[in-house]
Amino acid sequence: MADEIENAPPESEPAFPCDQHFGISTRDYFAAAAMTGFCASAEFATKAYDNASIRAQTAHAAYAVADAMLSARLYALPAKWP
């Protein structure tokens, strides 16, 4: 299992790895964090409450943010942590 985690592409590696299961992916975790920020906006709450299109666009935007975070993570972090 450790090899599977170590060799996983960044978008599918587990956010909270453990020996028993993989859990949520890092991409899903980042998207959920972005979605939390979007939903905290009073403007979003007002516009999206009865509008499925806005909710869907926001979900897609959350994954776009997650993908940008994964991309930045590949290029901004050192290869190994101290």
HELIX and SHEET records of a PDB file:
HELIX    1   1 ALA A    2  GLU A    6  1                                   5    
HELIX    2   2 THR A   26  CYS A   39  1                                  14    
HELIX    3   3 ALA A   42  ALA A   48  1                                   7    
HELIX    4   4 ALA A   52  ALA A   76  1                                  25    
END                                                                             
